[in-house]
Every structure is written in C-alpha cells, then in structure tokens.
Amino acid sequence: MAKFISYLKTKSFRNNFIAAISTVFALLMIAFFSLRYYTKHGQGLDVPSLKGLSYGQAISKLDELGLRYAVDSVYVMDKPPGIVIDQDPDAGTFVKDNRTIYLTINTELAPNVTFPEIEFKSLREVQPMLEGFGLKIGDTTYKSDVSRDVVLSASFGGQVIKAGQSLPKGSRIDLVLGDGRGSEEVDIPALIGLTVDEARFSLKGAMLSLGTITYEGEITDSASATIVMQVPLLSDSLTKVKIGTPINIVLSNKKN
C-alpha cells in the first residue's frame, strides 16, 4: 500500500493521469461536434401557417421550403371545400429540412348519414339528435295537433323523409310540428260571395286552411270569380270546426 501511495506522488503517474484526462476530453469533443454536424444543429426553419389556404397554395409553399407533406381529408360543415383546416406541426414550430408536414383538407363531397327516427319526439329532443348526425334544422311549420312542438313529419328538398334514409351530411331538414291546439274549435267563416284571395285571408285569420277548389260553369276571370258554395257550410247545426280544418270551395263567374 505504501508503494502505491508513493507511485501516486511520482511524475510518471501525473503525466499518465493528465494524458488520460486529455484523451477522454478529446473524445467527448469529437463526439459532440460530430453529432452537431450529423444532425445539422441549428439548421432548419419555422413551419409556415397553412390553415385557411387552398390545397394548391399550401403545397406550393411547402415545396418552396423543401418540406415534405402528407394529406388526409375530413368533411366539416360551413367550411369551404379544398382548404387546409388543420396542420401538424403547428405554424411557427422549428423543424429540420425535409420534415413531413401533415395536412388535413376539407373534402368537397359530403359523406352520407342515416336519418334518425325523430317522429313524435319533441323539438328539444330532436335538435341535438340531428346535430349529432351532422344535420341541421331548416324551416319549421306548425300543424293543428294536440301535441305541442312535437315532430309530425320531416322533409328534405320538398320530399318527406323517413328514418333509415341516407342524406348528405350538413343537409337542412324541414320539420312540421304540432301546435298543441288540435282539439280546439273555431267558428266557421262565411265565404260565399268572396274571391279566393279574400277567402284565404279570412281562413288564415280563423286558423283554418283552404281545401280543394272546384269551378262551376265557364270561368273567364279566376281573380274575380266568387265563391258560390263552401264545405263545410256554416249553418244552424254546424257553427264550429277544429283548428286547421280545410274548407272546400266552389268558384263561379256567375252573378248571384
């Protein structure tokens, strides 16, 4: 042990120790600078902002910067087709040359969805249901019915639709709802002697609808033709009908 301690105090040990430390330091420096060179430390660029650009504009910008890209597509309502709606990495991220940028493009063709069962459900229940299927509520009209704000029927493009039918995502669905007043009755208006326009105005005020229109004799001027018969007819035995009841009329140009 005494000899080893004596050796540690010799000039030869000090020289060997310094040489070993220098060798290790040199190796570390070589490894450090080699790694910097291999990874091009400090060389790269910031990812550009691509959201909102068209597909062509985004690709041109990436090509100019020497960046690769991969494309996926989704359908987002109320977004123009063909634009970039998402990117990864985000704009401003520092990346190496030749890095792949992932783009999400809004597709032009809306996927189809299956129309859900909504008849006889409340409007409050139907609204989130349609939104969950990617559909929107269009026009709502009311029809005489004992149920209030309950869906009686649905239509798309003027055609009645039923549960299970396929529709493009984002379609607007028109609904007919019950007004909750189906059991109420109103007075039958007297329409005889009125024109069609006057009858429509009168029926609307009475919350009734115009039914079938038939003609008596030769009609030379339909605008001035007057009603000579209505069904149901106001009489002593019948003075009221349910809200929404259609009133059929007969028109004639003959003067009474």
Buried (B, 14 or more C-beta within 10 A) or exposed (E): EEEEEEEEEEEEEEEEEEEEEEEEEEEEEEEEEEEEEEEEEEEBBEBBBBBEBBBEEBBEBBEEBEBEBEEEBEBBEEEEBBBBBBBEBEEEBEBEEEBEBEBBBBBEEBEEBEBBEBEEEBBEEBBEEBEEBBBBBBEEEBBBBEBBBBBBBBBBEEEEBEEEBEBBBBBEBBBBBBBBBBEBEBEBBEBBEBBBEEBBEBBEEBBBBBBEBEBEEEEEEEEEBBBBBBEBEBEEEEEEBBBBBBBEBBBBBEEE
